[in-house]
Amino acid sequence: MKASWRLRGVALLMALAAGLGCNPLTSLYFMLGEESKVEPEFRLAKPDGEVNVVILAYAAPGVQTDQVGVDRLLGTAIVKQLQERCKLNKEKVKIVPVHKVESFTNKNPGWKTMGPREIGRQFDADYVIDLEVVTLSLYEPGSHRSLYKGHCKIDINVFDIKDPQDGKVFSRSFSTEYPRTRGPIPVADDNNTEKFRDLFATRIATDICWLFTSHLFSEGYQCD
């Protein structure tokens, strides 16, 4: 009898949660007071002190993209989110501000030939996260720019600057699309491309940050 009442209670909670939005699992976790975290593939934080990180986000030569400067937009979004998430997780991770990295690259036009490890040494960094945007598009292929559907591919490499050898400690070919849980979005009469671009950049930044610091299990079920 007790088990039956428990099942009925859970069913009721799920029904209530379903009525609260597109993410019933998030609401259910909240109501039950249960929340777990998903561990990152490569945790930046170390238990024995602060970690200094440089993020390099740039477009690969000849990259196919609809937006000029989207690599800077992505870099800014990733730095902001990663710093906030590490702080929330009580991790001592310090990320070099975007304007300082830009100041360095502007003063050194040949910075790409220096390599991530040499650049990291310029900032006394522990890690450099190298993000090369290989492809990025805001539109559904074949829609003649009448439908929004973000697609991107980014090569991610993390270098341990203190490692006397090669230093590459993490590598991942990352790809995603937006939105993921529904079809393409019709381009409105106002053609608000910037708004969609910013939402897509936020989605990419979130997914990449999850690679390096913990996130709530329920976040993976949120609709976009």
Secondary structure, DSSP 8 states (H G I E B T S, - for coil): -HHHHHHHHHHHHHHHHHTT-S-HHHHHHHHHT---EE--SS---BTTB-EEEEEEEEEEEEEE-SSTTHHHHHHHHHHHHHHHHHHHTT--EEE--HHHHHHHHHH-TTHHHH-HHHHHHHTT-SEEEEEEEEEEEEE-TTSTTSEEEEEEEEEEEEEETT-SS--EEEEEEEEEEESSSS--EE--TT--HHHHHHHHHHHHHHHHHTTTS-EEGGGGG---
